[in-house]
Amino acid sequence: MGVSEKVAREDAIRLARRHYLARERIDMQSIASELGIGRTTLYRWVGDRDNLISEMLSGMVVEVIRETAQDAKGRDIDRVIDGMRRFMETSARFEPLRHLVQTEPELGLRVMLAPGSGVSRAIRAELRSVIEEARPGWSEEKVEEISDVLTQVGMAYEWGNIAVRSEPEIERALRAMELVLRSADAA
């Protein structure tokens, strides 16, 4: 991908983010028109609509996780849990995300919860860094497995519930996450 195409791709993601934050539907034809390009070019740059939304959300997730991890209190595992609490509370209150997941639940769950989705990969990667900092002696495989489990637990209790218009069960998710982390620490 050339430099100009990379810049254009970032412009498309930024434009999608603007529509998303305004709680507008992210429409590929509209975005292509606003960028002054054809839909075929937009699809070549960003893939399909799911991919565009996934990339946009992944970037936002990384920003929030880094901020909440930095603000987390405590040490070691307690700090990991507090960072996850802050992240989950922040994301659960974020109205544009709620709007997306409630107006297009299948899309929201697909780009967030599906195994290997961009959003879950972004969460897992950031969480992996946080866990490695808290437990530098753990093997790479152990950290990878734990970050995956914690990501899936958090997504299910938070966004699975929100998609069906139930309240997220953040405390329940955090108890499960703490159990996983403490069990791994004892092993």
C-alpha positions in Angstrom: 0.0 0.0 0.0 1.5 3.3 -1.1 1.8 6.3 1.1 -1.1 8.2 -0.5 -3.3 5.1 -0.3 -2.5 4.7 3.4 -3.3 8.4 4.0 -6.6 8.0 2.0 -7.4 4.9 4.1 -6.8 6.8 7.3 -9.1 9.6 6.0 -11.8 7.0 5.4 -11.5 5.7 8.9 -11.5 9.2 10.3 -14.7 10.0 8.3 -16.3 6.8 9.5 -15.4 7.8 13.1 -17.1 11.2 12.6 -20.3 9.5 11.4 -20.1 7.0 14.2 -19.7 9.7 16.9 -22.6 11.6 15.5 -24.6 8.3 15.8 -25.1 8.2 12.0 -25.1 5.0 10.0 -21.8 4.3 8.5 -22.7 4.0 4.8 -20.0 3.1 2.3 -21.6 5.1 -0.6 -21.8 8.2 1.6 -18.2 7.9 2.8 -17.0 7.4 -0.8 -18.9 10.4 -2.0 -17.6 12.6 0.8 -14.1 11.5 0.0 -14.7 12.2 -3.7 -14.0 8.6 -4.8 -15.9 5.7 -6.1 -17.2 2.9 -3.9 -14.9 0.4 -5.5 -11.9 2.5 -4.5 -13.2 2.8 -0.9 -13.6 -1.0 -0.8 -10.1 -1.5 -2.1 -8.8 0.9 0.6 -10.7 -0.4 3.6 -12.4 -3.7 2.7 -16.1 -4.0 3.4 -18.2 -2.1 5.8 -17.6 -4.6 8.7 -13.9 -4.2 8.2 -14.1 -0.4 8.2 -16.2 -0.3 11.4 -13.9 -2.9 13.0 -10.8 -0.8 12.2 -12.4 2.4 13.4 -13.6 0.8 16.7 -10.2 -1.0 17.2 -8.4 2.3 17.1 -10.7 3.8 19.6 -10.5 0.8 21.9 -6.7 1.0 22.0 -6.9 4.7 23.0 -9.3 4.0 25.8 -7.5 0.9 27.2 -4.2 2.8 27.3 -5.8 5.7 29.1 -7.6 3.5 31.6 -4.6 1.3 32.2 -2.5 4.4 32.9 -5.1 5.6 35.4 -5.5 2.2 37.1 -4.9 2.0 40.8 -3.2 -0.8 42.7 -0.3 -3.1 42.0 0.1 -6.2 39.8 -3.1 -8.1 39.4 -5.2 -5.6 41.3 -4.0 -2.9 38.8 -5.0 -5.2 35.9 -8.5 -5.6 37.3 -8.9 -1.9 38.1 -7.8 -1.1 34.5 -10.4 -3.5 33.2 -13.0 -2.1 35.4 -12.3 1.4 34.2 -12.3 0.3 30.6 -15.5 -1.6 30.8 -17.3 1.2 32.7 -16.1 3.8 30.2 -17.0 1.7 27.1 -20.4 0.7 28.6 -21.3 4.4 29.1 -20.2 5.4 25.6 -23.4 6.2 23.8 -22.2 5.9 20.2 -21.1 2.3 20.9 -24.4 1.5 22.6 -26.2 3.0 19.7 -24.3 0.9 17.2 -24.7 -2.3 19.1 -28.4 -1.7 19.8 -29.4 -0.5 16.3 -27.3 -3.1 14.5 -26.8 -5.9 17.1 -25.6 -8.5 14.6 -23.0 -6.1 13.1 -22.0 -4.9 16.5 -21.5 -8.4 17.9 -19.8 -9.6 14.7 -17.2 -6.8 14.7 -16.6 -7.0 18.4 -17.2 -10.5 19.7 -16.5 -12.8 16.8 -13.4 -14.9 17.3 -10.6 -13.0 15.6 -12.5 -9.8 15.2 -10.4 -6.6 15.0 -11.9 -5.2 18.2 -11.3 -8.4 20.3 -7.8 -8.6 18.8 -7.1 -5.0 19.8 -8.4 -5.6 23.3 -6.4 -8.8 23.7 -3.2 -7.2 22.5 -3.5 -4.2 24.9 -4.5 -6.5 27.8 -1.5 -8.7 27.0 0.8 -5.8 27.5 -0.9 -4.9 30.8 -0.6 -8.5 32.1 3.0 -8.8 31.0 3.8 -5.7 33.0 2.0 -7.1 36.0 3.5 -10.6 35.7 6.8 -10.4 33.7 7.6 -14.0 34.7 4.6 -15.5 33.0 5.3 -17.3 29.7 4.1 -15.8 26.5 1.7 -18.6 26.0 0.1 -18.2 29.4 -0.3 -14.4 28.9 -1.8 -14.9 25.5 -4.3 -17.5 26.8 -5.3 -15.4 29.8 -5.7 -12.2 27.8 -7.9 -14.1 25.3 -10.1 -15.5 28.1 -10.4 -12.1 29.9 -11.3 -10.4 26.6 -14.0 -13.0 25.9 -15.4 -12.8 29.4 -15.5 -9.0 29.4 -17.1 -8.8 25.9 -19.8 -11.4 26.7 -20.9 -9.9 30.0 -20.7 -6.3 28.7 -21.6 -6.2 25.1 -23.6 -9.4 24.8 -25.9 -8.0 27.4 -26.0 -4.5 25.8 -26.9 -6.0 22.4 -30.0 -7.6 23.9 -30.8 -4.4 25.8 -29.8 -5.7 29.2 -27.5 -4.0 31.6 -23.9 -5.1 31.4 -22.7 -7.3 34.2 -19.4 -5.6 34.8 -18.9 -6.7 38.4 -19.7 -10.3 37.5 -17.2 -10.1 34.6 -14.5 -8.6 36.9 -15.0 -11.4 39.5 -14.5 -14.0 36.8 -11.4 -12.2 35.5 -10.0 -11.9 38.9 -10.6 -15.6 39.5 -8.8 -16.5 36.2 -5.8 -14.2 37.1 -5.5 -15.4 40.7 -5.7 -19.0 39.6 -3.1 -18.5 37.0 -0.9 -16.7 39.6 -1.2 -19.7 41.9 -0.4 -22.3 39.2 
